[in-house]
Amino acid sequence: MFYGTWMSLIPPVVAILLALITKEVYLSLFCGVALGAMMITGFHPWNAFTTLFGTMVDSMDLNIVIFDVLLGMIIVLMSRCGGTAAYGRWASERLKNKKQAMLATSLLGILIFVDDYFNCLTVGSVMRPVTDKYKVSRAKLAYIIDATAAPVCIIAPISSWAAAVNSYVPEGGSMNGFQLFISTIPYNLYALLTLFMVFYITARGIDFGLMAKHERNAEKGDLFTSGGDEFKALAEEDKAAMESDKGKVIDLILPMAVMIFTAVGAMIYTGYLDGATNVIDAFAGCDAEISLIFSTIVTVIFTGILYLPRKVISFKDFMDALPEGAKMMTPAILILTLAWTLKGVSDQLGIGDFVTGNLNLSGNLVAVVPLVVFLVSIFISFSTGTSWGTFSILVPIVVSMFQTTDEKMMIIAVSAVLAGAVCGDHISPISDTTIMASAGAQSNHINHVQTQMQYASIVIAVSAIGYVISGVTRNWWLTLILCVLILAFTLRQIGKYSGGKGETVSAKVKKKSGVK
């Protein structure tokens, strides 16, 4: 009765609205899941119960859960041994103000491009002490982390996201999945413009909307503003744990380097196991999730070899850190589980069939196709909380439309799908990446969603204009230059309107208080 109709949109919409209204993400997600299960079974209570938990079991990605647990262990180990504190001291000596702390956070986010989960949790753990010192709100830290996670991964050829996109491109075309992915990078406007915006607003000290409120409160010592109770205790625990002065910067850098290199090496190896004959094909056909699990297991073992003989941490503390790391990831895993279940319920209600069945991309107005698929991709990704699921629905459709008739438009349209999927994922409160960014920054999740949505809306509008330009000109550099100019002008005007004019919130507070 509900399959493939507009009513298939109700469960994710209910979950999203409840999350924004109540600020209780667990309850909101469960309500959306429960409503979806009831709709699937015709509102039969027992059948809905069995469907809900059956879908939960089927939808869970155990590989990601294991990876999150292992990564949590590594984060706690680096903290317990004093490595994170040592890096914080090292960075504090070189980072002289709030602006430099945020820029350093953004650069670290770009450098960790292998996987967005790895990015979110690692950058948050490493830079949180430094940004706390300079009174960067947790909402602002979460935004920087999130804006340099998925947007970086979707334009990085060596990443789990590139591997996922490759797998969704049908075979037999004029270019393989990896070649198509490389070709879409210059047209991935949302990702490129988001990165530009992060550095622009940081350099000019521009904050607006709810984020400006969070930053003002952070200057007064309230990094959380509201909510975040589940992380305040963890913050105090982290502070106590980082009082050790035995660790060195190398105790943080070496484990991270081992994790990155083993992850990349495992991706190449699994690609060759799948029949690849060169490195490019190996990345295209790798098993990213197993590779990431392998890299985290190796890193946990490596930390033991690095820390224990030097006695920077006792054997008992080392073993105690392992369950503590798993415990730290429990809130994020719970939200992830409910978000995956909501995606499974939405699939059973035929949300993908509804969208594709009502999406008509044919006609003479081919120049607006990139804009159309960009907006549709945002809608699907925002509603379901998954960019990879959006890739799987729309990439094959777009490729089949233009594969034999217009290769250039195929590249632009696929890039619009990727950009829209990342955008919807970026602003959705039920997205796993958004959740992991909140966890990495130890920010209240709804605070992060609300502040990020306001910032992202500016980039969405400029990207929409850009896809009209690209559809007409089919020229990536002209499109990108015009979009950057439009975005810079818009942000400059917002800065003037909000009283920013290039000043940081800290500078404004000092000016008002008479402090020089």
C-alpha positions in Angstrom: 0.0 0.0 0.0 2.8 2.4 0.8 5.6 0.9 -1.4 7.0 3.2 -4.0 4.6 6.1 -3.1 5.2 9.5 -1.6 4.4 8.0 1.8 7.6 6.1 1.8 9.2 9.4 2.7 7.3 9.7 5.9 9.6 7.7 8.3 12.9 9.6 7.5 11.1 12.9 7.4 9.5 12.2 10.8 12.9 11.2 12.2 14.6 14.3 10.9 11.8 16.7 12.1 11.7 15.1 15.6 15.5 15.3 15.9 15.4 19.0 15.0 12.5 19.8 17.3 13.2 17.6 20.4 17.0 17.6 20.1 16.8 13.9 21.2 18.4 12.0 18.3 18.0 8.5 19.8 14.2 8.9 20.4 13.7 10.6 17.0 15.5 7.9 15.0 13.7 5.1 16.9 10.3 6.8 16.2 11.1 6.9 12.5 12.2 3.3 12.5 9.2 2.1 14.4 6.8 4.1 12.1 8.4 2.6 9.1 8.1 -0.9 10.4 4.4 -0.3 11.2 3.9 0.9 7.6 5.6 -2.1 6.1 3.5 -4.6 8.0 0.2 -2.7 7.7 0.3 -1.6 11.3 0.4 -5.2 12.7 2.1 -4.8 16.1 3.9 -8.1 16.4 4.9 -8.2 12.7 6.2 -4.7 13.0 8.3 -5.7 16.0 9.9 -8.6 14.2 10.4 -6.5 11.0 12.1 -3.8 13.0 14.6 -6.0 14.6 15.1 -8.2 11.6 15.8 -5.0 9.5 18.2 -3.8 12.2 20.2 -7.0 12.1 20.3 -7.1 8.3 21.1 -3.4 8.0 24.0 -3.2 10.5 27.4 -3.0 9.0 29.5 -5.0 11.5 32.7 -4.1 9.7 32.1 -0.4 10.5 31.2 -1.2 14.1 34.4 -3.2 14.6 36.4 -0.4 12.9 34.8 2.2 15.2 35.5 0.2 18.3 39.2 -0.4 17.3 39.6 3.3 16.4 38.2 4.2 19.8 40.8 2.0 21.4 43.6 3.7 19.5 42.3 7.1 20.4 42.2 6.3 24.1 45.6 4.6 24.0 47.2 7.7 22.3 45.6 9.8 25.0 46.5 7.6 28.0 50.2 7.4 27.0 50.4 11.2 26.8 50.8 11.3 23.0 47.8 13.5 22.4 48.8 15.8 25.3 52.4 16.0 23.9 51.0 17.0 20.5 48.8 19.5 22.1 51.7 21.1 23.9 53.8 21.0 20.7 51.0 22.6 18.7 50.2 25.1 21.4 53.8 26.3 21.3 53.5 26.9 17.6 49.9 27.9 17.2 49.6 31.3 18.7 45.9 32.1 18.3 42.4 30.8 17.6 42.7 31.4 13.8 45.9 29.3 13.6 44.3 26.5 15.7 41.3 26.3 13.3 43.5 26.4 10.2 45.7 23.6 11.6 42.6 21.6 12.2 41.4 22.1 8.7 44.8 21.1 7.2 44.9 18.0 9.3 41.4 17.1 8.1 42.6 17.4 4.5 45.7 15.3 5.1 43.6 12.4 6.5 41.8 11.5 3.3 41.7 7.7 3.3 38.3 7.4 5.1 35.8 9.9 6.5 35.2 7.9 9.8 39.0 7.7 10.4 39.1 11.4 9.6 36.4 12.5 11.9 37.5 10.6 15.0 41.3 11.2 14.5 41.1 14.9 13.8 38.7 15.4 16.7 40.9 13.5 19.1 44.1 15.2 18.1 42.9 18.8 17.8 40.3 19.0 20.5 42.8 20.0 23.3 44.3 22.7 21.1 40.9 24.2 20.0 39.7 24.0 23.6 42.7 26.1 24.7 41.8 28.8 22.2 38.1 28.6 23.0 36.8 27.2 19.8 33.2 26.0 20.4 32.6 22.3 20.0 30.0 23.1 17.3 32.6 25.0 15.3 35.1 22.1 15.7 32.5 19.6 14.6 31.8 21.8 11.5 35.5 22.0 10.6 35.9 18.2 11.0 32.8 17.4 9.0 33.6 19.9 6.3 37.0 18.3 5.8 35.9 14.7 6.0 33.4 13.6 3.3 34.1 16.6 1.0 37.8 15.6 1.0 37.2 11.8 0.6 34.9 12.4 -2.4 37.7 14.2 -4.4 40.5 11.9 -3.2 41.3 9.1 -5.6 42.8 7.0 -2.8 39.9 6.7 -0.4 37.1 4.3 0.5 34.7 6.7 -1.1 36.4 6.5 -4.5 36.3 2.7 -4.2 32.5 2.9 -3.5 31.8 5.2 -6.5 33.9 2.9 -8.8 31.7 -0.1 -7.9 28.5 1.7 -8.9 29.6 2.6 -12.5 28.3 0.0 -15.0 30.9 -1.8 -17.1 31.2 -1.7 -20.8 31.3 2.1 -21.2 33.9 4.5 -22.8 35.7 4.8 -19.4 36.0 2.7 -16.3 34.8 3.7 -12.9 38.2 5.1 -11.8 38.6 7.2 -14.9 35.1 8.6 -14.5 35.7 9.4 -10.8 38.9 11.3 -11.7 37.0 13.2 -14.4 34.3 14.3 -12.0 36.7 16.0 -9.5 36.8 19.4 -11.1 33.0 19.5 -11.3 32.4 18.4 -7.7 31.3 21.9 -6.8 29.9 21.2 -3.3 33.0 19.5 -2.1 35.4 22.0 -3.5 33.4 25.1 -2.4 32.9 23.7 1.1 36.7 23.4 1.5 37.1 26.9 0.2 34.5 28.2 2.6 36.2 26.5 5.6 39.5 28.3 4.9 37.8 31.6 3.9 35.7 32.0 7.0 38.6 30.9 9.2 41.0 33.3 7.6 38.6 36.3 7.8 37.1 35.4 11.2 33.5 35.2 9.9 30.8 33.6 12.0 27.1 34.0 11.5 23.7 32.5 12.6 23.7 30.0 15.5 27.5 29.4 15.1 28.2 33.0 16.1 26.2 32.4 19.3 28.2 29.2 20.0 31.4 31.1 19.5 30.4 33.9 21.8 29.5 31.4 24.5 32.8 29.6 23.9 34.7 32.9 24.6 32.9 32.9 28.0 34.1 29.3 28.7 31.0 27.4 27.6 32.4 25.2 24.7 29.1 23.2 24.5 26.5 26.0 24.7 23.7 23.5 25.4 23.4 19.8 25.5 26.5 17.7 25.1 26.1 16.2 28.6 27.1 12.8 27.3 30.4 14.3 26.2 31.2 16.7 29.1 32.1 13.7 31.3 34.3 12.4 28.5 35.9 15.8 28.2 36.8 15.8 31.9 38.1 12.2 31.6 40.2 13.2 28.6 41.6 16.1 30.5 42.6 13.9 33.4 44.0 11.3 31.1 46.2 13.8 29.2 48.0 15.0 32.4 50.7 12.4 31.8 54.0 14.0 30.6 55.7 10.7 29.7 54.4 10.7 26.1 56.0 12.4 23.1 54.7 13.7 19.8 56.1 10.5 18.2 53.6 8.5 20.3 50.8 10.2 18.3 52.4 10.6 14.9 53.8 7.0 14.5 50.5 5.2 15.2 48.7 7.5 12.8 51.3 7.0 10.1 51.1 3.2 10.6 47.3 3.4 10.4 47.4 5.4 7.1 50.1 3.3 5.4 48.7 0.0 6.4 45.2 1.1 5.3 46.5 2.1 1.9 48.6 -1.0 1.6 45.7 -3.3 2.5 43.5 -1.5 0.0 46.0 -2.2 -2.8 46.5 -5.8 -1.7 42.8 -6.6 -1.5 42.4 -5.0 -4.9 45.0 -7.3 -6.4 43.3 -10.3 -4.7 40.2 -9.3 -6.5 42.0 -9.6 -9.9 43.5 -6.2 -10.4 46.6 -5.9 -12.6 47.7 -2.4 -11.6 47.5 0.0 -8.7 44.6 2.1 -10.2 42.5 -1.0 -10.7 43.5 -2.3 -7.2 42.0 0.8 -5.6 38.9 0.6 -7.7 38.3 -3.0 -6.6 39.6 -3.0 -3.1 37.7 -4.1 0.1 37.9 -0.8 1.9 36.2 -1.9 5.1 38.3 -5.0 5.7 41.4 -2.9 4.9 40.5 -0.4 7.5 39.8 -3.1 10.1 43.2 -4.6 9.3 45.0 -1.3 9.7 43.4 -0.5 13.1 44.3 -4.0 14.4 47.9 -3.6 13.3 47.9 -0.1 14.9 46.6 -1.4 18.2 49.4 -4.1 18.2 51.9 -1.4 17.1 51.0 0.9 20.0 51.7 -2.0 22.4 55.1 -2.5 20.9 55.8 1.3 20.9 54.5 2.1 24.4 55.1 -0.8 26.7 58.9 -1.4 26.4 59.4 2.4 27.0 57.0 2.3 30.0 55.1 5.3 28.9 52.1 3.3 29.9 51.7 0.3 32.2 50.4 -3.0 30.9 47.3 -2.7 33.2 46.6 0.8 31.9 47.1 -0.4 28.3 44.6 -3.2 28.8 42.1 -0.9 30.6 42.3 1.5 27.7 40.8 -1.0 25.3 37.3 -1.3 26.8 37.4 2.4 27.5 37.9 3.0 23.8 35.0 0.8 23.0 32.9 2.6 25.6 33.7 5.9 24.1 32.2 4.9 20.8 28.9 3.5 22.2 26.9 6.7 21.6 28.0 6.9 18.0 27.4 3.2 17.4 23.9 3.4 18.8 23.0 6.3 16.5 24.6 4.6 13.6 22.6 1.4 14.2 19.4 3.3 14.3 20.3 5.3 11.2 21.2 2.1 9.3 17.9 0.6 10.4 16.0 3.6 9.1 17.8 3.3 5.8 16.7 -0.4 5.6 13.1 0.4 6.5 13.1 3.2 3.8 14.4 0.7 1.2 11.6 -1.8 2.1 9.1 1.0 1.6 10.5 1.7 -1.9 11.8 5.2 -1.4 14.4 4.7 -4.2 11.8 3.4 -6.6 9.5 6.4 -5.8 12.3 8.9 -6.5 13.6 7.2 -9.7 10.0 6.6 -10.9 9.2 10.2 -10.6 12.5 11.5 -12.0 12.3 12.3 -15.7 15.7 13.5 -16.9 14.8 13.2 -20.6 13.8 16.1 -22.8 15.3 19.0 -24.6 16.5 20.9 -21.5 19.6 18.8 -21.1 21.6 21.8 -19.8 19.6 21.7 -16.5 20.2 18.0 -16.0 23.2 18.6 -13.6 21.1 21.0 -11.5 18.2 18.5 -11.4 20.3 15.5 -10.4 22.2 17.7 -7.8 18.9 18.6 -6.1 17.5 15.1 -6.3 20.7 13.7 -4.8 20.5 16.1 -1.9 17.0 15.1 -1.2 17.6 11.3 -1.3 20.9 11.6 0.8 19.3 14.0 3.3 16.2 11.8 3.8 18.1 8.5 4.0 21.3 9.7 5.7 23.5 7.8 3.2 25.5 9.2 0.3 26.7 5.8 -0.8 23.1 4.6 -1.1 22.4 7.7 -3.2 25.4 6.9 -5.4 24.0 3.4 -6.0 20.6 4.7 -7.1 21.5 7.6 -9.3 25.0 7.0 -10.8 23.9 4.0 -12.9 20.9 6.0 -14.1 22.9 9.0 -15.2 25.6 6.9 -16.8 23.1 4.9 -18.8 21.5 8.2 -20.0 24.7 9.7 -21.5 27.2 6.9 -21.8 26.7 6.4 -25.6 25.5 9.9 -26.5 27.2 12.7 -24.5 30.3 11.7 -22.5 31.0 15.3 -21.3 27.4 15.7 -19.9 27.8 12.2 -18.3 30.8 13.5 -16.4 29.1 16.7 -15.3 25.9 14.9 -14.3 27.7 12.2 -12.3 29.7 14.8 -10.5 26.4 16.5 -9.7 25.2 13.2 -8.2 28.3 12.9 -6.1 28.2 16.5 -5.0 24.5 16.3 -4.1 25.0 13.0 -2.2 27.8 14.4 -0.2 25.8 17.6 0.5 22.7 15.7 1.7 25.0 13.4 3.8 26.7 16.5 5.2 23.6 18.2 6.5 21.4 15.2 7.5 21.0 14.6 11.2 20.8 10.9 10.6 24.0 10.6 8.5 26.7 8.4 9.8 29.4 11.0 8.9 27.6 13.8 10.6 27.2 11.6 13.7 30.9 10.7 13.6 31.9 14.3 13.3 29.8 15.1 16.5 31.5 12.2 18.2 35.0 13.3 17.1 34.5 16.8 18.4 32.5 15.6 21.4 29.8 18.1 20.4 26.1 17.9 21.0 24.8 16.3 17.8 21.8 18.6 17.2 23.9 21.7 17.8 26.3 20.4 15.1 23.5 19.7 12.7 21.8 23.1 13.2 24.9 25.2 12.8 26.3 23.2 9.9 23.0 23.4 8.0 23.1 27.2 8.0 26.7 27.2 6.7 26.1 24.5 4.1 23.0 26.3 2.7 25.3 29.1 1.3 27.4 26.5 -0.5 24.3 24.7 -1.8 22.9 27.9 -3.4 26.2 28.7 -5.1 26.7 25.1 -6.2 23.2 25.1 -7.8 24.1 28.2 -9.8 27.4 26.5 -10.7 25.6 23.4 -12.1 23.5 25.7 -14.4 26.7 27.3 -15.6 28.4 24.0 -16.1 25.4 22.6 -18.0 25.6 25.5 -20.4 29.4 26.1 -20.8 30.6 22.5 -20.1 33.8 24.1 -18.9 35.1 23.2 -15.4 37.6 26.0 -14.8 35.2 28.7 -15.9 32.5 27.2 -13.7 34.7 26.9 -10.7 36.2 30.4 -11.0 32.8 32.0 -11.2 31.5 29.9 -8.2 34.5 30.8 -6.1 34.0 34.5 -6.8 30.2 34.3 -6.1 30.9 32.4 -2.8 33.6 34.8 -1.7 31.4 37.8 -2.5 28.5 36.3 -0.6 30.6 35.4 2.5 32.2 38.9 2.5 28.7 40.5 2.5 27.5 38.2 5.2 30.6 39.1 7.2 29.8 42.8 6.8 26.1 42.3 7.6 27.0 40.3 10.8 29.6 42.8 11.9 32.5 40.4 11.2 34.6 42.5 8.7 37.4 40.0 9.1 37.5 40.1 12.9 37.3 36.9 15.0 34.7 36.6 17.8 37.6 36.8 20.3 38.7 40.2 18.9 35.1 41.5 19.1 34.8 40.4 22.7 38.1 42.1 23.6 37.1 45.3 21.8 33.8 45.4 23.6 35.4 44.8 27.0 38.1 47.4 26.3 40.9 44.8 26.3 43.7 45.5 23.9 
